Amino acid sequence: MKTYTPKESELNREWFVVDASDKILGRLAARIAHRLRGKHKPEFAPHMDNGDFLVVVNAEKVAVTGKKLDKKMYYKHTNHPGGIKERTLRQMLDKKPEEVLRAAVKGMLPKNRLARRLLNKLKVYAGAEHPHASQQPKPLDL
């Protein structure tokens, strides 16, 4: 019996819109990563990009549990000596709420070139508006 591998022409990628308001950050990111990889489809192949496009709105209203708002840190280095910058989750939600969700999803994807292609299919917006109305995304409750 031969292993079935879907062809690029057979893949059916759909557009979905997800409302992140009052959803727990880690659980939402895990479900988004699952959808981006296409693991919910019967023709899933781990070496292929056969997931859906996801538009996430209201990223600034995402919820976290415990004391993560003040304890969780995000680090960035400027590639200069002593150039490490750190921000708390609260500061990141104030300044760049889209990057909080994008970083959480990125950490749940495989660490290879495929992950970069998958992240391109994730569109995150802080508010309720998005410019992808022409793709006719369907609402998805995660």
C-alpha positions in Angstrom: 0.0 0.0 0.0 1.4 3.4 -1.0 1.4 6.4 1.2 -1.0 9.1 0.0 0.5 12.6 -0.5 -1.8 15.4 -1.6 -0.9 17.4 -4.6 -0.7 21.1 -4.6 -3.7 21.3 -7.0 -5.8 19.2 -4.7 -5.4 21.4 -1.6 -8.4 23.4 -0.5 -7.4 26.4 1.6 -10.2 28.5 3.1 -10.2 31.8 4.9 -11.5 32.1 8.5 -11.9 35.0 10.8 -11.3 34.4 14.6 -12.4 36.9 17.3 -9.7 36.8 20.0 -11.6 38.9 22.6 -11.7 37.2 26.0 -9.9 34.1 24.8 -7.0 32.7 26.7 -3.7 33.4 24.8 -2.0 30.0 24.9 -5.1 28.0 24.1 -6.1 30.3 21.3 -2.5 30.1 19.9 -2.5 26.3 20.0 -5.8 26.0 18.1 -4.6 28.6 15.5 -1.3 26.7 15.0 -3.3 23.5 14.6 -5.5 25.1 11.9 -2.5 26.7 10.1 -0.7 23.3 9.8 -3.9 21.7 8.4 -4.0 19.0 11.1 -7.8 19.2 11.2 -8.0 17.9 7.6 -7.9 14.2 6.6 -5.3 14.9 3.9 -2.8 16.3 6.4 0.9 15.7 5.5 3.5 17.0 8.0 5.9 18.1 5.2 3.3 20.2 3.3 1.5 23.4 3.8 -2.1 22.4 3.5 -3.7 24.6 6.3 -6.1 27.4 6.1 -5.7 31.2 6.2 -6.7 32.8 9.5 -7.5 36.4 10.2 -7.5 37.2 13.9 -9.3 40.3 15.1 -9.4 42.0 18.5 -5.9 40.8 19.5 -5.7 43.6 22.1 -8.5 42.0 24.1 -6.8 38.6 24.6 -6.9 37.2 28.1 -4.1 35.7 30.2 -4.2 33.8 33.4 -2.2 34.3 36.6 0.4 37.0 36.9 1.6 36.7 33.4 0.9 40.4 32.6 3.7 41.5 34.8 5.9 38.3 35.0 6.1 37.2 31.3 9.0 38.9 29.5 9.6 39.4 25.7 13.3 39.9 24.7 14.8 41.5 21.7 18.5 42.1 20.9 19.7 45.0 18.7 23.0 43.1 17.8 25.0 45.8 19.5 26.9 45.1 22.8 24.6 45.5 25.7 21.6 45.8 23.3 19.2 43.4 24.9 15.7 45.0 25.3 13.0 43.4 27.5 9.3 44.2 27.8 6.6 42.7 29.9 3.4 41.2 28.4 1.5 44.3 29.6 3.8 46.6 27.8 3.6 44.5 24.6 -0.2 44.4 24.7 -0.1 48.2 25.0 2.4 48.8 22.2 2.1 45.8 19.8 -0.8 43.5 20.6 -0.5 41.7 17.3 3.0 40.6 18.0 2.0 38.9 21.3 -0.3 36.5 19.5 2.0 36.0 16.5 4.9 35.1 18.9 2.8 32.6 20.7 1.7 30.9 17.5 5.3 30.9 16.2 6.5 29.1 19.2 3.9 26.3 18.6 4.9 25.7 14.9 7.8 23.5 13.8 11.2 25.2 13.7 12.0 25.1 10.0 11.2 26.8 6.7 7.7 25.5 6.6 6.9 27.5 9.7 7.7 30.7 7.9 5.3 29.8 5.1 2.6 29.0 7.7 3.1 32.3 9.6 2.5 34.2 6.3 -1.0 32.8 6.3 -1.8 34.3 9.7 -3.1 37.8 9.7 -3.4 39.4 13.1 -5.1 42.8 13.8 -5.5 44.7 17.1 -9.0 46.0 16.4 -12.2 44.6 15.0 -11.5 45.8 11.4 -9.5 43.9 8.8 -8.8 44.4 5.1 -9.6 40.8 4.0 -13.3 41.2 3.3 -12.8 40.4 -0.4 -11.6 36.8 0.5 -15.0 36.3 2.3 -13.7 34.8 5.5 -16.0 32.6 7.4 -16.4 33.1 11.2 -14.6 30.4 13.2 -15.2 29.8 16.9 -12.2 28.3 18.5 
